[in-house]
């Protein structure tokens, strides 16, 4: 059950956890220094884009906090605590993750916070202290947030809280004020390519995935798992075909693209719009392209449209994406209307 997975010390933290935290050198150094000097605040708020390593960093810091023989601010990987973390059975690490309820979006509920408060009020069993990880902290409802606030205002025992969020502005301000903020920025393309290599992504796909990831390694891995690059290739091929697009070809495109799952069609439109964004950048004299691996084809394509035409197509593509996202109308009809409108 979901509740059994979230309410307890059920996260596996492997030895060398810091080794799988990529990038964020200054943030990692700051945390390691606080751990080494025993000055870790009782509550930290990790905020930044999704998929950049916030949770992995919190788990690595938790491992160092709970380790019985830490070395230079890092977990030793061999003590009883580290072995329990590697097995996912450490009783002093408590995780609170959003839960689904019916058709409602996953959220952290007051019952979970109450369970956590009861747990941390007991004496730790292995490490002499406890660590609590609250993921997607922005999903706490008001009751849960207020219950957590009381705990943060009146901490009991030696417990460190790690709150993780991709939307800091959505976290209750009084909670934010009681946490030490740790900001995570987007990852650079080189770091994302390194992460992709570690996950076995072919070298010829890494650069494109990194460019499309918005600085998120998690996003890059998702795009790879969803076979996104062929969609991008198709979007460029269609854009290149636009100047001579026949009515018959429009209906053929409508049938083919309209048959895609709605989320995949929206992803296709996203790539179509990104290519247009690159065209507009070329018209503006910029060589910093999101799809830099297609630079030659994009510069050739820029000669087929005027800047005004590219802008209008991009605008209509945005409108089409909005209609597909918000309407129950057949996707095929929306695709056909889009291409007929720009032809």
HELIX and SHEET records of a PDB file:
HELIX    1   1 UNK A    2  UNK A    6  1                                   5    
HELIX    2   2 UNK A   17  UNK A   20  5                                   4    
HELIX    3   3 UNK A   25  UNK A   37  1                                  13    
HELIX    4   4 UNK A   54  UNK A   66  1                                  13    
HELIX    5   5 UNK A   80  UNK A   87  1                                   8    
HELIX    6   6 UNK A  110  UNK A  120  1                                  11    
HELIX    7   7 UNK A  137  UNK A  139  5                                   3    
HELIX    8   8 UNK A  142  UNK A  153  1                                  12    
HELIX    9   9 UNK A  168  UNK A  170  5                                   3    
HELIX   10  10 UNK A  173  UNK A  176  1                                   4    
HELIX   11  11 UNK A  189  UNK A  198  1                                  10    
HELIX   12  12 UNK A  203  UNK A  212  1                                  10    
HELIX   13  13 UNK A  217  UNK A  225  1                                   9    
HELIX   14  14 UNK A  228  UNK A  241  1                                  14    
HELIX   15  15 UNK A  242  UNK A  244  5                                   3    
HELIX   16  16 UNK A  247  UNK A  258  1                                  12    
HELIX   17  17 UNK A  262  UNK A  283  1                                  22    
HELIX   18  18 UNK A  292  UNK A  294  5                                   3    
HELIX   19  19 UNK A  295  UNK A  301  1                                   7    
HELIX   20  20 UNK A  307  UNK A  326  1                                  20    
HELIX   21  21 UNK A  331  UNK A  342  1                                  12    
SHEET    1   A 5 UNK A  93  UNK A  96  0                                        
SHEET    2   A 5 UNK A 130  UNK A 134  1                                        
SHEET    3   A 5 UNK A 159  UNK A 165  1                                        
SHEET    4   A 5 UNK A  43  UNK A  48  1                                        
SHEET    5   A 5 UNK A 180  UNK A 184  1                                        
SHEET    1   B 2 UNK A  99  UNK A 101  0                                        
SHEET    2   B 2 UNK A 104  UNK A 107 -1                                        
END                                                                             
